[in-house]
Structure formats: C-alpha cells, structure tokens
Amino acid sequence: MSLNWLEINRVLEELPLEGSFLQNIRQCSYSQLIFEFHRPGRSVNLLVCLDRKSLRIHEISKRPPSLSKPPRFTSYMRSRIKGGRVIEARQLGKDRIILLVLRKGEKEDRLYIRLWGGATNLILCDREDRILDAFSRRPARGEMPGEKFKMPQENGTARKELTLRPLPEGMESYSLFLEILYGHQESEEASEELRKQVRKSLEYNENALMVRRKNLEARLKDYENESLQRKSADCLMASLHLIAKGDRSFQPGDEAYGELGEIRLDPRLSAVENAQAYYKKAGKAARGRELTVEELNNLDGRLETLHRDLENLETMGIERLKERLPRENRAPAAGTPDSTPGLSFISGGFSILVGRSAKENEALLGKHVRGNDMWLHTRDYPGAYVFVRTPRGKTVPLETLLDAGNLALFYSKAKGAGAADLYYTQVKYLRKPKNGKRGLVLPTREKNLYIKQDEKRIRRLKGDED
C-alpha cells in the first residue's frame, strides 16, 4: 500500500530538510533511491521508493548497499545537485508531488518527486522549471530534457476520504513506523519470491533424480543376466571338444544347461576365448550391480532429503531458503565481489584458484583470470586447473609455484601416485580448440614442473596445520 498525501505531509513535517545539505545520492535498486542530507547535529537518509506497490518517501535508519554502478539519472543528479543546500521541501497541495528546491552556488534547481502509480517519476528542473533530466523520460507527457515541466491541474472532482495510519503506542517517529511496516512487508515478499525459486529448483531436481533412478533400475535389470552369463561360460568350458573356431552358436545337449537355450558365439574366438568373454561379462555385471545398488541407495537418500525440504518449505526462514538455492542463483554478500567458482587459497600474498570440473574451469577462464595469470595442470592425468593470480609486473615466487603445483597434484588422478609431471604457462598462452569440449584448453610455451606431494604444504594451504 502506497503513502497518501496525509502521510507524506506527516513525514515531511518530521524531517529537518530545509537548511540541510545534500551530501550524496545513492541508488540501491531499480526502484529505490536514498538522498543523504546533513546539518549540524542531524543527518537524514531519505528513502524514495518508486515501486508501484509501495510508493513512499520516509527516513530510514539502515542503509542498504548501493548498486555497483549508479544509473544514468542518479549520476546526473550527483553531478548537478550533490552538495546543494535545501531551500524548500514541501508537498504541492494534495497531489503526492514533493518539491525540493536546492541551491548550489549561483544555481537553483528544483527536484519534483511524483508518487503516482504508473506515472511515478523524479524530474530535475532549473529555476524556470525547464527539465534538465528525468528518472523516466516520457515523451508523451513532455517529460524530456529541454521541455517545460507542467504542473498537474486540480480537476475539482471529489477525492476519496483518506486517513492517516496511526502510530503504534510508544512510537514517536512516523518514518520509523513506515520503515518497520514496509520492511516487514518487503521481507515477506522477498521470502515468498525466494520460496518460489527454491520450490522450482527442488522440483526440477526431483524430476532429474527420478529420471536417474528409472535409468538405474533399468541398468540393474540388465545385470540380472549375470548368473546366465556365468552358466553359459561354464557350459562352454565343459563342451570345448564340441566347439570349433568359427562357430556362431552352440546348443547345449546337457539337461543341466537346458535353460540357456542357444548360446551365441563370436566366430573369431576359440571356445575358451568365448567362455572367457562370458566370464568377463558376468564379472562386470556383478561389479556393476553392486555399484548400481549403492548408487540407488545414495539417490534414495537424496530424494528423501529433497522431499523433506519440499514438505518444510513453507516454514523455512529466509536464510535457510538462501541455502537451498542453487549456487549460481545465490547473490553475493553485500560489499563483496561476485563469488568465485571452485576453491581459493592464499600463498605468499598471491591468490590461487582451483577449478575442479569443466564447468568451474570454464567459469574461471571466462571471468576470473587474466592473461598474465599462471596456469598449471598435471601431464597425462585428468585433474583440476590451477591458476595463480599474478599482478602486472610481478613474478610468481618459487614457493607459491610449488604450492600451486601441489594443489594441482592433490586435485588430480595422480594424487594416488604421490608425484607427477606438471606443465605450466600463462593464461594468455592457452588456446581453446574449435568445437572443443567445455573448459578444454591447449597450452603453448609451456614449461615442465615435477612435483612430489608435500602433505605439509597441503595442510598449510587448507588451514589444517596443528
């Protein structure tokens, strides 16, 4: 619910805006701007919300983080009126249009804040009401730079009877009341939107796991042939004298093997080799069945957790909901850069990044490393891409290179061997092959590095030292 004109007047009556200086203008979302005013002994953070569902203006006590790059109109207001002194601050009649008159040196500008549903706007004009710029440029209304701002005319029609929402007992500030009221409302809306995203993600994962389960069950059914394959091998070994190389099938004469029917043979193989092939299939089926049963049990555990989350979704708090979001949908913490995929370590003041999958490698190469950074990878073994972030003009010291090499070995298939050859080069010497797999690169100008696993280094890098 948006503010009515009575509530806007109440807010403006509380705030000592006239005579204060506009210290800064920040935009914390597409629809919310904060004007920071200061006068001796009193600072005001004035929120202007242009969201149609909650059009409002009031002081706030907690400042949300700003957008990393201020939009066009905010940047223009900073250059034009930041540092100006407020000469006048009032609502124009009962029209939910707030006028701020600011003087900066010899210039006097007028900022109109119109809180009108679909026609909401911020319009900055000079002292003659010539439009300098607007938050939303609207040619149909004549709200474009260079045009004359036209005040709306009273139409004389009967107005809806409005009331002032009463302050709760013991609360003296109307702005504080509105901040709490709308803060709770926006928190509920954010939770509901987050809940929708999490539900969509959980249901998508549920469908994917159910498809996976169906495929595993089909595979398990295939492995049921293990006993028949093993019995076929036994039959062939007992009938070697009856089978010649080149035969394409064998029909058991012994009643003990009657259930097998005709046994198919590879004509290129001898009877013994055909029997060995059946033993191999039986062994593979036995191992495959064991692994598939284990995978099914694991998958059922994940499905159980997922179903429990779906059941408890309505009672989850916002922090728990954020934890259930897919990693790529999570917002980075306020005031921090976008989260880096993979693992991060520090060595001698250098940052080391480790991509453990093709997806993480692709993301690191695309957004998080530069040409001068160092790249390491094990030779002849699949494994992680390791990057050493290298500031311009710096050289990677030997100890940092050895740390990075140990991480490349630790997060590779060569870990079990305890030692391996690595190659390393700068990122700018990596070439992505045409139509190559995701994350695949071909190094040039690479150098060789032999690494023997140093557990002490790994513990230090992971912070596990005693």
Secondary structure, DSSP 4 states (H G I P E B T S, - for coil): ----HHHHHHHHHH---TT-EEEEEEESSSSEEEEEEEETTEEEEEEEE--TTS-EEEE-SSPPPPPSS--HHHHHHHHHHTTPEEEEEEE-TTSSEEEEEEEETTEEEEEEEE--GGG-EEEEE-TT-BEEEESS-BGGGTBSTTSBP-PPPP--PPPPP--PPPPPTT---HHHHHHHHHHHHHHHHHHHHHHHHHHHHHHHHHHHHHHHHHHHHHHHHHGGGHHHHHHHHHHHHHTGGG--TT--EE---SGGGGGG-SEE--TTS-HHHHHHHHHHHHHHHHHHHHHHHHHHHHHHHHHHHHHHHHHTGGG--HHHHHHHS-GGGPPPPTTSPPPPSSEEEEETTEEEEEE-SHHHHHHIIIII--TTSEEEEESSS-B-EEEE---TT----HHHHHHHHHHHHHTBGGGGGTEEEEEEEEGGGEEPPTTPPTT--EESS-EEEEEE--HHHHHHHHT---
